[in-house]
Amino acid sequence: MFTLLLLALVASISARGLSTPLERLVSAALRIGGGDLSTPVADEGTLEIGILARELEAMRQALDSRDRQLKLMLGGVAHEVKNPLGGIELFAGLLDEELAGAKPDVTEARAHVGKIRRELNYLKRIVEDFLPFAKEQKLNVAPLDAKALLDSAAQHLAGEAEGKSVVLDVDAEAATVPGDVSLLTSAIVNLVKNAVQISNAGQRVSLRGRKGDGRYTFEVRDEGPGIAADLQARIFEPFFTTREKGTGLGLPLARKLVEAHRGTLTIESKPGETLFRIVIPSQ
């Protein structure tokens, strides 16, 4: 009888030792489910329950990060859309006044229509850039020719570079890399486009590809004015741009696509030179 009582006491203490931290985890899970992403999940001493607590805390941090990023994106979209809508409203009002006059000036009316179209095209660019950035990227991975990727990116921007008298130069080592040809090409094209737009007539944009240590490195270098040190930390933020009518989504999208390939995208910049470097695993 004494042994049974002792076993019952031990079982009761053990059950309470398990139920109390489990109740805390259930309470934390309910908080997270209810939208409270700011309260950390406390660690637990028991090995198995401690693992659950740490995994739950990691999930909370991931959800909190996504929630803050979503709010940032929505705020950016609202801000970017507001400006062209204001312009459209203004020019539409001017056009209405012009057409309501006794003798409408056709030239002036067409000028207002042209300005409205430019603002609409800018809105279209915002939507076209935002949708790929906002959605989850699913990779269709296949063996790719790394040199062909750089050649393809250069061909995409050949016309724009020629129009600005900017020289595109490609020098890449042959190698096979695993990746999604469409998404990885899009990332490189964004970098080349940025380099061409920042360059002046007679300057060169160089595309380089090198393999080594189980990785492949893509580089896009321009001879433009460079990016100030205090701005380099912000250029990958959604909607941050130093160019008029720039959406500020090209570079953040490029980094997102590279990271989806388990790679990194970094920048080095000084007056007269800016270098973007993509490093991804190779076969």
URWOZI-V288279 format. One record per residue. N is the residue number from 1. PHI is phi in radians with two decimals (none if undefined). NEAR is the number of other ideal C-beta (glycine too) atoms within 10 Angstrom. Layout:
n phi near
N PHI NEAR
N PHI NEAR
This chain:
n phi near
1 none 5
2 -1.09 6
3 -1.11 7
4 -1.13 8
5 -1.11 9
6 -1.13 10
7 -1.11 10
8 -1.13 10
9 -1.13 10
10 -1.09 10
11 -1.09 10
12 -1.13 10
13 -1.13 10
14 -1.14 10
15 -1.10 10
16 -1.17 9
17 -1.12 13
18 -1.52 13
19 -1.22 11
20 -1.10 11
21 -1.15 19
22 -1.15 14
23 -1.12 10
24 -1.14 15
25 -1.15 16
26 -1.09 11
27 -1.10 11
28 -1.14 20
29 -1.10 15
30 -1.16 10
31 -1.09 15
32 -1.10 18
33 -1.09 8
34 -1.47 8
35 1.81 9
36 -1.47 12
37 -1.83 18
38 -1.70 9
39 -1.53 10
40 -1.14 12
41 -1.56 22
42 -1.19 12
43 -1.27 11
44 -2.07 19
45 -1.27 9
46 -1.12 13
47 -0.98 7
48 -1.13 10
49 -1.22 18
50 -1.10 13
51 -1.10 11
52 -1.06 17
53 -1.12 20
54 -1.18 13
55 -1.15 11
56 -1.17 18
57 -1.16 16
58 -1.09 11
59 -1.12 14
60 -1.07 20
61 -1.10 13
62 -1.13 11
63 -1.15 13
64 -1.11 15
65 -1.12 11
66 -1.13 11
67 -1.13 13
68 -1.18 11
69 -1.14 12
70 -1.11 11
71 -1.10 10
72 -1.11 13
73 -1.13 17
74 -1.11 11
75 -1.12 12
76 -1.14 19
77 -1.07 18
78 -1.05 9
79 -1.19 10
80 -1.18 22
81 -1.30 15
82 -1.08 10
83 -1.10 14
84 -1.14 20
85 -1.11 13
86 -1.11 11
87 -1.14 17
88 -1.08 18
89 -1.08 12
90 -1.12 14
91 -1.22 19
92 -1.15 15
93 -1.14 11
94 -1.13 16
95 -1.12 19
96 -1.08 11
97 -1.12 13
98 -1.14 17
99 -1.27 13
100 -1.40 8
101 -1.25 10
102 -1.11 4
103 -2.27 5
104 -1.03 13
105 -1.50 12
106 -1.08 10
107 -1.09 8
108 -1.14 15
109 -1.09 17
110 -1.13 12
111 -1.11 15
112 -1.14 20
113 -1.07 13
114 -1.09 10
115 -1.18 17
116 -1.11 19
117 -1.11 12
118 -1.10 15
119 -1.17 20
120 -1.14 14
121 -1.11 12
122 -1.15 18
123 -1.04 17
124 -1.08 11
125 -1.12 16
126 -1.04 20
127 -1.13 11
128 -1.13 11
129 -1.40 21
130 -1.27 20
131 -1.05 10
132 -1.10 14
133 -1.25 18
134 -1.37 16
135 -1.41 8
136 -1.23 5
137 -1.56 15
138 -1.80 9
139 -1.52 15
140 -1.83 9
141 -1.37 14
142 -2.67 9
143 -1.12 10
144 -2.13 20
145 -1.50 15
146 -1.09 23
147 -1.12 18
148 -1.11 13
149 -1.09 24
150 -1.19 22
151 -1.06 15
152 -1.13 16
153 -1.09 25
154 -1.14 21
155 -1.14 12
156 -1.04 16
157 -1.82 22
158 -1.04 13
159 -1.12 8
160 -1.14 14
161 -1.14 22
162 -1.10 12
163 -1.10 10
164 -1.75 15
165 1.04 11
166 -1.77 23
167 -1.55 15
168 -1.77 20
169 -2.20 11
170 -2.04 17
171 -2.52 12
172 -2.36 22
173 -1.36 13
174 -1.25 10
175 -2.93 18
176 -1.90 14
177 -2.19 22
178 -1.47 17
179 3.10 28
180 -1.61 19
181 -1.06 16
182 -1.20 10
183 -1.26 21
184 -1.22 28
185 -1.08 19
186 -1.04 18
187 -1.09 29
188 -1.19 25
189 -1.05 20
190 -1.03 23
191 -1.21 29
192 -1.16 24
193 -1.05 19
194 -1.06 23
195 -1.17 26
196 -1.14 23
197 -1.14 17
198 -1.50 19
199 -1.54 22
200 -1.82 12
201 -0.97 9
202 1.57 10
203 -1.46 18
204 -2.05 14
205 -1.98 27
206 -1.84 16
207 -1.95 24
208 -2.21 17
209 -2.41 22
210 -2.39 15
211 -1.97 17
212 2.85 10
213 0.99 8
214 1.26 8
215 -2.34 15
216 -2.21 27
217 -1.97 21
218 -1.77 26
219 -2.23 19
220 -2.18 26
221 -2.11 19
222 -2.20 26
223 -1.91 19
224 -1.30 21
225 -1.27 15
226 1.50 17
227 -2.09 18
228 -1.00 12
229 -1.01 9
230 -1.28 7
231 -1.67 12
232 -1.07 15
233 -1.29 10
234 -1.89 13
235 -1.17 20
236 -1.65 17
237 -1.36 13
238 -1.01 22
239 1.28 20
240 -1.51 16
241 -2.63 17
242 -1.85 12
243 -1.82 10
244 -1.14 5
245 1.17 12
246 -1.54 18
247 -1.41 22
248 1.28 20
249 -2.02 27
250 -1.09 20
251 -1.23 22
252 -1.03 21
253 -1.15 22
254 -1.05 26
255 -1.11 21
256 -1.08 19
257 -1.18 26
258 -1.15 24
259 -1.15 14
260 -1.13 17
261 -1.65 21
262 1.07 12
263 -2.05 21
264 -2.28 14
265 -2.22 22
266 -2.24 13
267 -2.31 16
268 -2.27 14
269 -2.57 19
270 -2.68 12
271 -0.94 10
272 1.60 11
273 -2.83 13
274 -2.31 25
275 -2.17 16
276 -1.77 26
277 -2.20 16
278 -1.87 24
279 -2.18 19
280 -2.30 21
281 -1.09 13
282 -2.07 18
283 -1.57 11
